[in-house]
């Protein structure tokens, strides 16, 4: 039977009332009549039988259709049609999870007029990235993309749980700002009732202020960068996981918390059932670290280049250091500390014994920077001097500076680009493939 679901959804199968069963629950219902609801993932039409694969949030169930009339009607049903299927669960070693459904009654809930623009049933989507992004509403249904979003959800869960257990309080800060905390040209300017405002590059200023009230804070939220780059790692909006903490000795205290957060995130992600092979690595008790100056010397010797005046690591440098760390320490994680002060934002605390360098760090994972952090200035006079040295007008920062004029402890924090982390875990070629609806220099929809 293939009918309109609205007219038949309450009819029992074989005289037995039913409640919806998920695909993964079928093994515990062998011999019973159940109701499955989901999307038509794929169907295989054989000479005398059809195998219908029905996908729900838990996985894929196999339905055996032998009735010739139903088989003929199913031949015209497009992929991704939403169906209600009622029948008997039978043990079948060759089927997914060792069970399948027999004697089905199939009801149509909804269906498109034609085949979807992206083939969801293939193990790997074979369409171009631009097509997948144009049709994100469909492409995001692919099991691999679903797994990616569950990994992302688990990562945020691990981040939140670890920090909460360590006395941090979650906050939510504005994304429309009067001044850009990190300066530079990569900010989005918007019209705010006739005067300029900026989309937040980070919650930096607010999370520092809140150290004065709560001491330890964190936030999960969007950040915006007007990146003029069309690369596999740059986007204009991304998800930032931020933390800030007071009463630290220096940036190493922040690095220790970042390490524990990563361990918590990996533990949560390791429990996610994935439709693809994802290597969730161990986070060592102590993550290796190298000072920026030493890293550049190492790179210069290896590459035969003079890198002493370079202010930052290039992507190829990060990849080289990732390989070096793996070979030297046997781990995918590497802290690079002491970046030049000229490259870091005005609120960064200098290295006490050499003010050319900073008490800051980046964390590389498999050769890609995923965390930036460090110790911040905490004295009001130091902020005035730092802003003056960089010729930054103090007026827009009045509310921020007020926190320091009334006493702030030594503090620091970090920001984690979780989508970069997921990209490295899944081996995606482009960061856009692990995001829901990416925004970049070319794309503002869907």
Helices and strands as residue ranges (DSSP letters): E 2-4, H 5-8, G 23-29, E 33-45, E 50-56, E 59-65, H 68-74, E 82-91, G 96-98, E 99-110, H 129-134, H 136-139, H 143-165, E 169-170, E 176-177, E 189-192, E 195-199, H 204-214, E 216-224, E 237-246, H 251-269, E 289-291, H 292-303, H 315-329, E 333-337, G 341-343, E 350-351, E 354-358, E 360-365, E 368-376, H 380-389, G 395-397, H 398-405, E 411-417, H 418-426, G 431-434
